[in-house]
Amino acid sequence: MILGGYGVFGGRLARLLLADGGADIVVAGRSLAKARAFCEQHGGRPLAIDRDGDLANVFNGLRPAIVIDAAGPFQAYGDDPYRVARTAIEAGAHYFDLADDAGFAAGISSLDAFACDNGVAAVSGVSSVPALSAAAVRALVPEGAAIDLIETAILPGNRVPRGRSVVHAILSQVGRQVAVFRHGQPTMTTGWGKGRIYNVWTKSGLPLRRRARALCVPDIALFPERFAARNVEFRAGLELGLIDRGLWWLGLLVRSGAIRDLTALARPLTALARPLEEFGSDRGAMVVRAFVRDGDDVERREWQLVAEAGDGPFIPAVPARALVRKALRGGLTAGARPCLDDIDPDDATKAMAGLQVSTVISRERETPLFREALGPDFNRLPAPLRAVHDARVHKRFVGRGRVRRGSGPLTELLCLAFGLPQSSDDLPVTVSIERDGAAEIWTRHFGRQRFRSVLRRSASDGKGRVRERFGPVSIEIDLALADSTLSYPVGGGSFAGVRLPSFLVPRSETRESVDEDGRFCFSVRISLPLTGLLISYEGWLEDAS
């Protein structure tokens, strides 16, 4: 029995199971007319059922071997979220669901003893996450390997149908604080905030280039313990920039308090997006990355799935198809749990049979930006400096610092625009370094104020040259090592991509060294040609990763 069996994902699961044969498929939902229409076209038995009604009477009458909840939205199931699961267990049926809510999938374990007593399995998150993403991690990483980061991204095509449950899940997080797992602990970030670009190549040679933004899914709650990963992130990306940026702007309204909750706008926003469905493509992708550490070396291992010809919406149903096959073979262990180990990578691959889907695994050694820029000189850096600049994934440092701002209206305006801190003799300092492809994102907190920059190799071929971007301003830096001190002399600059003449290029006196206590020390002084000192700051840092 599939609850929501005629919906976007439940309907595709029903079609997959009907193609497999060997089982009587009951397509259930609130609308008998919709269930009948589906069954007339695809097969199966229609059934009208209300999950808030007398489920026990229905389950005990039909005696299903397996009950699958594909309806959702699971995060809106109220005060008794596991009512369907508990009633199915009481009726002696295995229970699966396609939940993508972190708390819901993790909380199913509360029914473990009850499921064991009744000799059935209750498995939550039998969908793209965490079931398929966990299978991908297990395909990439041997058990017990040291994992710095697990990163998952789902990148659907714009022409694929949008299920109510998925729309609700995304809108519930846009502009809100959502969890990621960084440096071994939960950390909050903004849902649908800063994005990351993913480049995926399809089997037909057509590229997919999508921006994906942070959301919270079961992976965040479950992967740190299951895989002993120090950092776990999940992102989702939409194909059309218009919709992506529209959600980002709505997120600003949520953050400002002008709108409390976007889920109330689910229907009108879906209606607004419907005329745009003909744009974009029917190609989608899923990317799972694991950054595996072996001593000082880090290797990025990546699993890519590409679905073409509109088969993307079948992917969330693939793990459930694999688990149903396993259950019919008698291969399930009794108990209640999230779906982390019930589906092997081979099971998932076999469950994709008949779909226009391809998967590929790649490996690439990660080289830190400064190691690449400095070459052999990198090994001459003092150990505290190497530790800071050996960022393969995410690193975090804490310490103390002192800040001096320049004076004048223009200086104040520029400091405000770039988020530069106020003058202070003693401030707590936190510096986070995040690897994003070939770039490093440096986020600096001085007290409550934050500013960030992006560093990457310069387009020029000069040894030791990197480019640092602060908003629209980019400066070219010629790294220089002398007497255990790393200096950052400026070699040029640009604004909004236009090269600046030398007399307008900011001046920087930046040095990194080690103090008598063996701590990383920084000293930064930035001046403008026309106004003099913009800001100077100095202090020390220690590893807090």
C-alpha positions, 0 to 999 in steps of 0.5 A: 500500500502506497499512501500518496500513491498517485502523487509526484513521487508516490506515483512513480514508485507505484509505476516502478513496483508495477513494472517489477510485478509479483505484488499487489499494489494498492494506490491510496490517497484522499482522492478516490477519483485521482487514485482510480484515474492513476490505476486505469492508466498504470494499474494497481488497486485504488483506495480512498484513505485519510491518514487522519482517519481510522487507519487501524481498521483499514490496515487490519482489513487489508493486511498489507505486507508493506505500507509506504508513506509517500505523501508528506510533508513529513515536517507538518505531521503534527503532535503524533508524527509516527501515527501511520508507522505505529498503526502499520507496525500494529497490523504486522506490516513493514513500514517505509517512508520517503521522508526528507525531514531531518527530525522525522527520519532520525526520530523513527528510532523511537519505535525500534523496540515496538517494531522488533516486538512485532517482527517488522521493519520501520524504515524512514528516509527511503528516498534520495536522502538519506537512503541514496546519499548514504549508499553513495557514501558507502560506494565512495568510502571504505568503512572506518576511513577518515572523512573531512566532509560529506557534501550532497547536492540535488539539482533537478531540471526545471521541467520536472513536476514539483511535489507539494511535499518538496515545495513545502520542505524548501519554503519552510527553510528559505531565509530561516536558520538551518543546521549544517555540521562543521568542525565536529558540531552543529552550526547554523546557517541561512537556508537558501543563502550563499550558493555553491556552483556545481558542474556536472556533465551528462551522458550526452555531453550536455553540461549542467551548471547549477547553483545550489544552496544550503538546506537541512535534511536527514544527512545533517542529523545522521551522517556525522555519527554514522560515517564519523564525518567532521563536516556534513552539508546538503544543498539543493539547486534550481535550474532557472536563475529567476526562481533561484534568485526570487527565493533568495530575495524572499529569504531576505524578507524572512530574515528581516521579519517582514514575512514570518513563514513562506510555507503559507505562500506555497500555493501562489508561489507554485502557481507563479512558477508554473508558466516557467516550466517550459523553460530550462530542461528535463535533465537533473543531477545528484552529486555526493562528495566525500573528502577523505583524509589519509595522513596529510593527503586529502582526496575528493571522491565524487559520485554523480548521478544524471537523470535525463528524458524527465526521469529525475522524479523517479530517483526519490522512488529508487531506494523504496523500490530497492527496499521493497525488493529486499523485503519481498526476499525476506532480507529485512531486519526487524526494528525501526531506523533511518535508512542508512545501511539497508540499501547497498550501492549495488541494490540502488544501481539495480533499482535504476533499471529501465530509467534514463539514468547514469552514474559515475565515480571520480577521484581527485587529490585536493591541493591547498591553494597556498601549497599550489601557489608557493610550491616547494616554499610551502614546506618552509613555512613554520608549522602554525602557518602551514596549519592555517594554509593547509585548508582542504575542506573547512578549518576554523581558528580562534584567538584575539585581535586589535583593530584600528580604523582610519578616519574620514567620511569616505573611510567610514563609508567603505568600512561600513560597505565591506563590514569591517570592524570598529576600532578596539584594543581587544576583540575575540577573533574567529576565522573560518576557511572554507574550500569551494572548488579551487577557491578558499572563502575566508570569513573573519569575525571580530567580535560581532562584526563579520567580513569575508573574502575569496582567495584563488590562484591568479590568472597570471603565471607568476609564482606565488601570486593569488587573487583576493576578492572583497565584493567588487574589489580584487587585488593581486597578491605576490606571496613572499616568504622570508625569515619565517614570515609570509608577506602579502605585497599587492601587485595590482587590482581591479574593480568590477573586473576593470583593471585599476591604474596603479595609483588607485590600487589599495596598498597592503602591508600584511605579514604572518609569523609565529610568536614566542608561544608558537601561535599563528600571528597576523598583522594587516594594514590596508591603505587607500591612495587617496585617503590613507589608512582604511583599516589595520588589525593584528592578533593571534589564532589557534586551531579550533577545528 
